Amino acid sequence: MSEAENPDQPTTLRIAIVGGGLCGLAAAHRLIELSRERGRPCDVAVFEAGSQFGGLVQTKRMHGYLVEMGADNFITNKPAAINLCKRIGLEGDLLSTDATYRRSLVLYRGRPCAVPEGFQLLTPASISSILTSPLFSLSGKLRMALEPFMPKRKNVEDESLASFV
């Protein structure tokens, strides 16, 4: 019997989500939540081209270290991500960082090296942290020192991060 024949029985929505990364999985979960809340059945399929779900967000053991891949942080002062973890039953699995070690590290010459203090969105908070960091070569440090004297771009179109770096 079709929906037209039985209006009390809504047709099941069939939804395909392309990409099993964080956004695709969160979208699938939210669609299922809304389906249950509104009493509208849905069949959600998530298609992932890679060998595993999660996209770029992964945890790996490398060189004896636990390495978080993908997103560089989990913002806890905005509730959306925490609320999602609660709804999917992962709240008890969340681990906060030890304040003593709360900093970003990158693998440099096979060893973890601290990102310069205050270095966010490719902008350092202090010159001294850049000058003392082993992550930047002498020529790189000199080029950064010249940045205030570089001419402004004439082209005002958006620039990709890749072309900027």
N, C-alpha and C positions, 0 to 999 in steps of 0.2 A: 504494500500500500504506500503511495507517495505522500509527500507533505500536503499536496493539494487535497488528497482524499482524506487525510487525517491531520488536521491543523494542530492538534495537541502534541504530535510527535514531530519535532523539528528535524530537518535533515542534518546529518552529521557533516560538519565542515571538514574538508580535507585540506591540510595546510602543509606545504613543503618549505623547509628552511634550508637554504644552501649555506653551509659553513658551520662546522661544529666547534668553533672557537667560543670564547667567553660570551660574546654578544649573541651568537646563534643559540647557545644552550640556555642563556637567560631569557631570550625571546620565547623559546619553546616552553620553558617552565611557566612564564607569565601567561602565555596563551592557554595552557592547561588550567592554571588558576582561574582565569577569567571564564573559561568554559564551565568550570564547576560552580563558580559564583553565580553565573547567569543562567545556569541550566541549559546551556546550548552545547550539545556534544561536539567534540572535535577530534580529529585523528591527525596528530602532528608527526611528521617524519623529518628527521634532521639528516642531511646528507653532508658527509665530510670526505674530501678528496685525500686527505692525509691518512697515515696509519693509526692515528689516535685522535681522540677528541681533546679539546682544551686549547687548540690553536697554539699560540706562542707561549701561553702560560703553562709551564711545566716545572717540576722539581727534579733535579738530577744530582747524582753523586759524581763529582769529578775531582781527581787528584786528592782524594780524601776529604773534600769539602762538600757540604750540602749547598747546592747552587739553585737559586730561584731564577728561572728564565722568564722572559716576557716582560710583563708589567713591572715597573721599577718600584712601585709602592702600592699599598692598599690603604686608601684614605679612610681613617676610622672616625674622623670628626664630622663626616657627613654620613647619615645613617643608611643610605640606600644599599650599599654593599653588605653591611652588617645585617640589615633586615632580610636581604636575600639569603644569606647564610643561615639565618634562623629559620626561614621558611623551608629551606631544603634540608634542614636537619644537620647542618655542619657547624653550628655555633660552638659545640663542645670540642671541635677539632681545631678551632682557631688558636694560633700561638702568637703572642705578642713578642716583640723583640726585647732583649735585655737592654735596658737603658745604657749600660756600659758600652755596648757594641752597636748602638743604633746609628749606623752610618752606612753609606753605600760603598761597596768594594768592587773593584774590577780585577780580572786576572791579568797581570802584567808580568811577562817573563816567567810564567808558570807559578806565580805566587800572588795571593790576594794583596791588593794595594788600595788604600783608602782614596776615594774621590776627594779632591780638595774641599775643605770646610766651606759650606755655604754655596757650593757649586750647583745651581739649579737652572734648568732650562738653558744650558750652555752659557750661563752668565755667572761669573764668580762674585761672591760677596766681599772678598778681600783679595788684594793683590798679593799679599805675603803668602797666602795659601797656594796660589798658582806658582809663585817663584820657588817655593820649597818643595813642590810636588815632583816626584820622579816621572810622572806620567807624560810630561811635556818636554820636548827636546829644547835645547838652547835656542835654536832657530824658531821654534814654535812660540817660546816665551817672548822672544824679541818681536815677532810678528804681532802677538797680542798687545804688547806695549805700544805698538804703532797704531793700533786700532782707532784711538781718538783723533788721529791726524789723517785718517783715510777719507777721501772725498765721498760724499753721500751718493747713493745710487741715483741715477737719472730715471731709470725704469721703475715705476711705482707698482707694477703688477706683482701679484703674489709670487713668492719664491719658495721652492720646495726645500725641505730641510737638507736633502741630499746635495742640492746645488750650493746651498749656503755653507755647508761643512766642507 
